[in-house]
């Protein structure tokens, strides 16, 4: 692992890929992963970016409907839709949760 300070943030580079969830546990210890909103890891093809205002940007990059698990109720800033629990993302749908 290498770590470099960049501006006001930090870049972390890992050089291994375990067969279990060790990497995910390590990443959760190092950085905010949207844990305020997410109660389970995102499925492959769904990406999330936490923002400094404590919002979370989520995009489904697949052409399939995908499920995400939210740990608390949230509102999408784009559509003002309220989401909670297990929520389904349409293909290529983008959410900005607050």
C-alpha positions in Angstrom: 0.0 0.0 0.0 1.2 3.5 -0.8 -0.4 6.7 0.4 0.1 10.2 -0.9 -1.3 13.5 0.2 -2.9 15.4 -2.8 -4.3 18.8 -2.2 -6.8 18.4 0.8 -7.2 14.7 0.2 -5.2 11.5 0.2 -4.6 8.9 -2.6 -4.2 5.3 -1.4 -2.9 2.6 -3.8 -3.3 -1.1 -2.8 -1.2 -3.9 -4.4 -3.2 -7.1 -3.6 -6.6 -8.7 -4.2 -7.7 -11.2 -1.6 -10.3 -13.9 -2.3 -12.5 -12.8 0.6 -13.9 -9.4 1.9 -10.6 -8.4 3.4 -10.1 -5.6 0.9 -13.6 -4.2 1.5 -13.0 -4.2 5.3 -9.7 -2.4 4.8 -11.2 0.2 2.5 -14.1 0.9 4.9 -11.5 1.6 7.6 -9.5 4.0 5.4 -12.2 6.1 3.7 -15.8 7.1 3.9 -17.7 4.7 1.6 -21.2 6.2 1.8 -21.7 4.2 5.0 -24.2 6.9 6.2 -26.5 5.7 3.3 -25.4 2.2 2.3 -26.0 -0.9 4.5 -24.4 -3.3 2.0 -21.7 -3.2 -0.7 -22.9 -2.0 -4.1 -23.3 -4.6 -6.8 -20.8 -4.7 -9.7 -21.6 -1.9 -12.1 -23.0 0.5 -9.5 -20.6 3.3 -8.4 -20.9 5.7 -5.5 -19.0 8.9 -4.7 -19.4 10.5 -1.3 -19.3 14.3 -1.3 -17.9 16.6 1.4 -21.5 17.9 2.1 -22.4 14.4 3.3 -24.4 13.7 0.1 -23.8 10.6 -2.0 -23.8 10.4 -5.8 -24.7 6.9 -7.2 -24.8 5.7 -10.8 -25.9 2.5 -12.3 -23.5 2.0 -15.2 -25.2 -1.2 -16.4 -28.0 -1.8 -18.8 -29.8 -3.8 -16.1 -31.9 -2.9 -13.1 -29.8 -3.1 -10.0 -30.7 -3.2 -6.3 -29.0 -1.2 -3.6 -29.5 -1.4 0.2 -29.9 1.9 2.1 -29.4 2.1 5.8 -31.6 5.1 6.2 -34.2 7.1 4.4 -32.8 9.5 1.8 -34.0 11.9 -0.9 -32.7 12.2 -4.5 -31.7 15.8 -5.2 -32.5 15.3 -8.9 -36.1 14.0 -8.6 -36.9 14.7 -5.0 -37.9 11.0 -4.8 -37.8 9.5 -1.3 -35.9 6.2 -1.0 -35.3 3.7 1.9 -34.4 0.1 2.4 -33.9 -2.0 -0.7 -34.2 0.4 -3.7 -34.0 -0.5 -7.4 -32.0 1.5 -9.9 -33.1 1.6 -13.5 -30.4 1.0 -16.2 -28.0 4.0 -16.2 -30.0 5.8 -13.5 -28.2 8.4 -11.5 -29.1 9.4 -7.9 -27.7 12.2 -5.7 -28.8 11.3 -2.2 -29.1 13.7 0.7 
